[in-house]
Amino acid sequence: MADTTQTPQTPQPTRPGHRKRIGGLSVHPLSLGGNVFGWTADEAESFAVLDAYAAAGGNFIDTADVYSAWAPGNSGGESETIIGDWLASRGNRSDIVLATKVGAGVPTPRGLSAAAVKAGVDESLKRLRTDYIDLYYTHYDDPSVPIEEIISTLDELVKAGKVREIAASNISAERLEAALDFSAKENLARYVALQPHYNLVSRDTFEGELADVTARHGLATVPYYALASGFLTGKYRPGATIDSARAQGAGKYLETERGQKVLAALDDVAANHGAEHATVALAWLAAQPTVVAPIASARTVDQLPALLAVADLELTKEELALLTSVSE
C-alpha cells in the first residue's frame, strides 16, 4: 500500500477566493487529471500527487471508469481504485469534488444505454469507495441511444443520490443542444458542464458551434488535453529527447508551423511573468469564454506547482491576443 503520510513537498496554498462554479459545485480553477494514476504513476506516486494537490487548496479531481485500460496489464478502473483508496485513507471525501465518466467501458465501448449507465455508476462508486459522484460525465456520446433515454437515466441517478451533477464530453453540438432542450422540456437533470478537447494547438475541436451551444446554455467548460499531452509545457524542442509515455503524441506538434509559433509566443509571455510555459498555456485557456477549470495531470509532485499557478496568473490583453493570433 502507499505511504499514508502527508508529503512535505507541497506548493503554496491557493487563496479561498479562487473557487469557480459548476452547477451547484464549487471547484478549484485547476482540475487534477487522474489519467496517469495506475499508468505512469504508481499508487505511492499518485498518493503523493493527490496529497500535494489537496494541501495546496485543490479540490477538483477528474477520472474515468476506463482509466487506464490502455496500459499493459491494466483492465480499466485502476485510476478510480487509487483515488478511492486515497479518499478512504485520508477521510476527506467531503472536501473533494469528484468527477468521473461512463460510456467508454472496457474492453469495448460500454455505450450509454440505461442498463449500461446504471451498471457503470455502481461499479465506479465501488471502486471510488463512495456513495456519490459529484460530477458524472457521459464520456463519449452514443448515437445509438436516444437522447431521451440517456437524460432520463442520468436523472434517475441524480434523484437516487448517486450523482450530484451531470455533464457531457465528446458530443456533437446538435446532440448537446437536443439533450439540454429535453431536460428543460421535461424538467429533468441537465448537463451543467462540457469537457471538450481544447488547447492552444487544438482550437477547432471546441470553438465554433459547440462553443456557441455551451455559451448559450450557460454550461461550464472543463477542457481536457489542456497541455496537448505535454507539448505546451515547452519541454519539447527540436532534437530534445523526452522520457515520457506521451512523448510521441506531444512531439508531433513540433512538425507544424502553428506549433512552432505557439512555442515562440509562450517563450515570450512566460519570460514576461517569470512563469512556466504550462502556467501560461493554462492561463490562456482559463481566460476563454465559459472555461472554468482546465484539466491537467501530474505524474510527480514536482510537476504540480506550474499547474496550480494558473489560479494566480492573469495575462494581459496583449498577451492573450498574441497567443490567440499565433494559434489560429
C-alpha positions, 0 to 999 in steps of 0.5 A: 500500500502507499505511504499514508503520510502527508508529503512535505513537498507541497506548493503554496496554498491557493487563496479561498477566493479562487473557487469557480462554479459548476452547477451547484459545485464549487471547484478549484480553477485547476482540475487534477487529471487522474489519467496517469494514476495506475499508468505512469504513476504508481499508487505511492506516486499518485498518493503523493500527487493527490496529497500535494494537490489537496494541501495546496487548496485543490479540490477538483479531481477528474477520472474515468471508469476506463482509466487506464485500460490502455496500459499493459496489464491494466483492465480499466478502473485502476485510476478510480481504485487509487483515488478511492483508496486515497479518499478512504485513507485520508477521510476527506471525501467531503472536501473533494469534488469528484468527477468521473465518466461512463460510456467508454467501458472496457474492453469495448465501448460500454455505450450509454444505454440505461442498463449500461449507465446504471451498471457503470455508476455502481461499479465506479462508486465501488471502486471510488469507495463512495456513495456519490459522484459529484460530477458524472460525465457521459464520456463519449456520446452514443448515437445509438441511444436516444437522447431521451433515454440517456437524460432520463437515466442520468436523472434517475441517478441524480434523484437516487443520490448517486450523482450530484451533477451531470455533464457531457464530453465528446458530443456533437453540438446538435446532440448537446443542444437536443439533450439540454432542450429535453431536460428543460422540456421535461424538467429533468437533470441537465448537463451543467458542464462540457469537457471538450478537447481544447488547447492552444494547438487544438482550437477547432475541436471546441470553438465554433458551434459547440462553443456557441451551444455551451455559451448559450446554455450557460454550461461550464467548460472543463477542457481536457488535453489542456497541455496537448499531452505535454507539448505546451509545457515547452519541454519539447524542442527540436532534437530534445529527447523526452522520457515520457509515455506521451512523448510521441503524441506531444512531439508531433506538434513540433512538425507544424508551423502553428506549433512552432509559433505557439512555442515562440509566443509562450517563450515570450509571455512566460519570460514576461511573468517569470512563469512556466510555459504550462502556467501560461498555456493554462492561463490562456485557456482559463481566460476563454469564454465559459472555461472554468477549470482546465484539466491537467495531470501530474505524474510527480509532485514536482510537476504540480506547482506550474499547474496550480499557478494558473489560479494566480496568473492573469495575462494581459490583453496583449498577451492573450491576443498574441497567443490567440493570433499565433494559434489560429 
